[in-house]
């Protein structure tokens, strides 16, 4: 039964995330008069499809990805409905819309989770209720009523921000607001904590929306930091998960319950939004780089030349995904 539920959740989660992403591209393309030849959910062989107007709508075998095939996207075209004939700002919006929809979906799911989660009965604030006797905050001179602003120069809005800024450190610089002034303190940590109790508020629509926004922002920031760490060597590529690892995590979440599945779904959606905006060939972010270059220099690269760059990037991306998948499979056997 768990295997069936996992399979259903995998299809639903990936299907929803892919659908939302491609809808972003599709709706904005149609809005600007781009001819869309195909709207596909999934990759590989076609399972079924239907022609409606100029667009063929299809569902394909592999539920990992999808695409909106537009006229003149990777080839030269004289058609008025060609993607390449549209103004740079229009192409920018079309390319950005997919990732934006994933970020919006992730935020929406986070709002739902924070609204219905019985363990999240109040909203924590950055206002300090009290300091713990003998711990760093009290020793440094931080007082009840102070508002936490920054730790080691990074703004803090959520518990995730606090965890990240205080991870594996002995002392941190804490900036607080007190009576309209900003004050800085050097605070020693005890087991990764500065020793404060924060004020909480009863949940209502506005603070749930506000907290969810900042929590989503923290997750996005962490994702970018992880990728930056990977490129600088601070984070190992072996720590990343591909499709096999994600399916495994969905299976684990299914055993824990609906809220865990919902949390994992929003994480995947937020991460997909971030990844797609990375300035790498074959990703939306890579295509956006070419559009921005055109907007700055007023020089346009031929679509077929840009298509070659993205094709090479796509091959490298597949190789990278195969490497990560190999590691995911190896981890299963190690367990």
Beta strands, then each sheet from edge to edge (+ up, - down):
strand 1: 36-52
strand 2: 55-70
strand 3: 122-131
strand 4: 147-151
strand 5: 154-155
strand 6: 171-178
strand 7: 181-188
strand 8: 196-202
sheet 1: 1+ 2-
sheet 2: 3+ 8-
sheet 3: 5+ 4- 6+ 7-
end
